[in-house]
């Protein structure tokens, strides 16, 4: 790693409380960062309360999953993921005229290769207004990469970031119509627009240190975060919510078609309904 890398310590706590005793539950946590080109995982662990035996595997999309089940009565479930990750700044960025052309993306081999990342999903499907906007953005730019960057800018200009304005089930159309949402909604909008243009796009889930000038050793309230990657001969990443390339403040956990492929915690259980979910993320810059 170069001297310009960051070292981040992340602690993510989440879980459910129930309106009585739950007899059993089966769960999956997607809260562990990945080892990849721009980030090295130095340490990662996931702890569960009540205690349970866990096992890890990589899912279809390459996300690390910690799976566990509980068979003793419990009224709450808590999962804590801790990790130390070294990250790199944004690297070799493409210029507006660089990357694959529109005709390259239309080649049958490329369409077949990225088929799943060109289809709409329940959260990324567009209505007529957004489909028309996708056509305008595509027609107004000579390269797919230029159109993708313009799409990020347009969505950021039109949709105000407003914490609590939407939920995990909100789709792109709803967020667009109310012109506000969170990082998940902004990313779903960008992904949906890009796919409609014929640009393979994927949803990325992870963490963001919110301060570019973070003090060493200061622990602050962080956040789960979402951003976008698109393929124009190679994958390139951008954070449309903040209008910045993905760099040392971003930590990747998983990728997929949309949020439904990478939720931090999901499961099924037998018992009374849950009465709430708590989430806390603390991030400390170690160097």
N, C-alpha and C positions, 0 to 999 in steps of 0.2 A: 504494500500500500504506500502511496506517496504521502509526503508530509501534509498535503492539503486534505487528507481524509479526516473524517470525523469518527469518533467512537461513541456510540450511544447505548445507554442502558435503558431498557424498556420494561415496565411492569404493567401488565394489563389484567385487571380483575373484572370478572363478569359472573352472572349467575341468575338464578330464579328464586323467588319465594312463592310458596303455594298456600292455598287457603285450607290447609289441613295436611295430613300425612299422605305422602305418595308411596305407593307400594313398591314400584320399580321404575327405572328409567334407563333409556339407551341414548347415548349422546356422542356427538362429534364436535371437537374444537379445532378450528382453523385459526390459530393464534401464534404460530411459530414462524419466524422469518426463514427465508430460503437462502442457501448458499448459491451465489451466482456471480456473474462477471463484475458487477459494481458494488457488491456487498459480501462481506465475509462474516459468517456467524461464529463468534468465539465461544458462546455459551447459550444454551436454550433449554428450558425445562418447563413442564406444565404440571401443576399440582391440583388435586381435586379434593373437595370436602363436601360430604363425608368421604373418607378415604376409599379409593377404588383402584383396582388394577387397571392400568392403561396400556395400550399398545399403539404404535405409530406406523403409518404407511403413507405413501404418496397416492393421491387420488388421480383420476383421469386427466386432470388439468395440470398435475405436477405440484399441487399444494400439499404440504405436510399436514396430515390429520392425526390428532390424538383422539382415539376412540376409547370409551369406557362405558360400563353399565353398573347400575346400583340395584341391589335386590333386598335391601333392608329399608324399613320405613324412614322417610326423611321429609322435613318440611321446608328445606331450602337446599339449593345446590350452588356451590361456589367453585369457580375455576380461576386459577391464577397462572398466567404465563409470564415468565421472566426471560429476558434475552439480552445479550451484549453483542452488538453488531458494529463492524467497521464499514463505513460507507464512503463512496467516492463522489466528487462533484460531477455535474453533468459533463459528459465527455464530448466525443466528436459529433457535433450537431450538424444536421443537414441544412443546406441553404434552400431557399424557396424553389430554385430551379433544379434541385438535385433529387435523386431517388428514381424509382420506376415511373414510367409514364402511364397514361390512361390505357393505352393499347397493351402495355405489359400486364396490367392487372386483369385485363379481359382475356388473356391467353387461357384456354381451357385447363391446362395443367395447374395454373395458379388458382383459378376458380375452384377446381376440385380439391386442391391441397388445403385451402382455407375455407372450405364450404361452410363449416359450422360457425365460423366467425364472420360470415356474410349474411346470415339469416337473422331476422328479427326474433326477439323473445318477448315474453309478456311485459317486461319492464322497458324494453328498448323499441318496441313497435311504434311507428309514426302514424299520424293522421294525415289528411290531405294537405293541410297547411304546412306541416313540417316536411312532407314529401316534396312539395313545391319549393320550399326553402333549400332542401338538399340539391335539387336540380339547379337552382340559381347559383349556389356556392360552387358546384361542380363546373357549371358553364362559365363562371367568372374567373377561373384560375387554370393556368396552362399545365400544372402538374398536380398529382394527387397530394403530395406533401404540402404544397402551397394552399390547396383547398382545405386540408386538415387543419393547418395552423389558423386559417381564416375562420373555420368552423368553431374552434376553441374560443377565438376572440369574440365571435358573434354571440355565442351562447353566454359567455361571461358578461357581455354588455347587456344582454336582454334579461338574464335570470339573476336576481339578487340572492346572494347567500343569506339565508335566514335560518338559524338554528331552531329546530323544533317545528318548522313549518310543514314538514312532511314526515311520513313514516317509512318503514322498510318495504311496505307493499306499494308505495307510490310509483307510478310509471312516468315515463318521459313526457307523455302528452299532458298529464295533469300538472306536472311541474312547469311546463311551458305555458300552459293556459293561465296559471296563477302568477307566472313570472317570478317565482321564488322557490327556493329549495336548498338542499344541502349538497355536499360534494358528491354523494351517491347519485342524486338526481341530475346534476350537471354532467357527470360522467356518462350516465345512461343516455342523456340527450346527445352528447357528442358521438358516442358509440353508434346510436341509431342513425344519425345523419350520415356518418361515414359509411356504414354498411349499405345504406340506400344508394350512395354514390358508387358502390362497388369497391370500396377500400376495406380490406380485412381489418377488424378492430376488436380489441379485447378490453375488458374491465379489469382494473388492477386494485387489489385491496391491500392495505398496509397501515403504516403509521407515518405521521408527520411531526417533526419538531417545529413548532410554530414560529420560532425566533431565529432569523438569519444570523443575528449577532449574539447567540446564546453564550452565557457565561459558563466557564468550565466548572463542573461540580454542582451547579444549581439544578435542583429537581423542580420541574414545573408540570402543570397539568397539560398533558398532550392530548392527542385524539387519534382514534381510528380514522383512516382517510381513504379516499378513492381517487384514482386518476385513470388515464387512458393510454393505451399503446396502439399504434397502427403500423401496418406492414406496407412498405413501399420499396421492396427489394431487401429490406432488413427492418427489424422492429425498431421503432423510435417511440420514446415516452414523453408525455407532456402532462402537466397538472393544470387543467382548464379552470379549476376553481380559483387558483391563485395566479394564473397567467404566467407560470414559470416552467422551465424545463425540470425534469426530475433529477435531483442531485443529492448532495450529502445529507439533506434533512429528511429524505424519504427512505423508508424501509419497506421492502416488498414482503408481503406474506403469501399472497396467492393471486392467480389470474383465472379468468373464466369468461363466459359470455355476458354475465351480469352478476348483480349482487347474490342472486340465488345460488350461484356456484361456489361462493366463497364467504358464507356467513361465519362470523367468529364462533358462534355456538348455536347448535341446533340439536334437537332430539325429540323423542316421543316418550310418553310416560303414562302410567295408569294411576289415576287419582283425581283429586279436586283441581280446578283450574288454577293456573299461576296468577299471582296477584301483582306481579311486577318484575322488571328486570333492571338490575343495577349495573352500571359500567363505570369503571375508573381506569384512566390511563395516566401513568407518570413516566416522563422521559427526562433523563439526565445526560447531558453531554459530558463525557469523561475526558475527552481531549479534542 
